């Protein structure tokens, strides 16, 4: 059974366990990096991406209201180069922007786990997950669900397995 199916049936607890296990396999500093970027309002579609080795994580979005917000993107690849992680989040915990759309992708891989949050953990509080019906997880992306997404996003987490070409 695929990890994604297992997680959806046992939900958040298993997802947290998976994140802990995967995080432990990203031991070397050359296999992880975190960068800052600005999320810009105005309703225009923007994409921010970061590469690690031969893989690229991208976050595409459109938002309204307020001013630019500083966000972070962390990307990592396991020591055996089989798993890639990408997390996009607002370090202050909650975004005051209203997102009209979002999509996260990791190139050359198949998503094993993804989750989206309306609030990220800060100051002793925990992450607040979006309702499952607000977003969709496909083989290669996680994105808002038109008509169900309630415009609140503060964190996006993805774990993917590297695709291998069949001989």
Phi, psi and omega in degrees: 000136180295148179304319182301319179292320179297317180295316182296331180279332180246359168063222197295320183302313178295322177301318178295317178299316178299316179299320179295314180297314181295318180301323179295334181274358178258054191288318187277143184293333178287351179262003178219149172204151178234132180231152176267150172205162179260131170269124188251129175281182178120357177080359180273142178284127178237153173229133172241137180218157179216138181259149168221120187054235183265013186240149182230132173260134177230145178233114180249136186204164166221137181218163181230156171090152173065208180236179177307146174238141175278129177234169176236151170232125175248130176235147179207154176230138182295158181302328178273002177058033178256334182238142178234137175242150176213126176232132178241127183203159173265116185295338178282356173100316182225135175272143177261003176274155175254116182274127176270340176197158171204155176205133175241140181216152171234118185295148174063030183213171177238123181297132175257331182206141173206146176210151179236148186227144175276340178212136178259155184298132176201143176059038178087350177277167180254171173295146175245109185286146170292156174292145182306326182285351181278342181215164181234146176244119177254183179300326186236005180201163170234134184209164177296155176254114182308129177086343181248333181292130185264021170074005179254123178215131177227349182199144177222127182237133179223141172230130185227154175259135180296133176281141177243137176288133177284140178273000000 
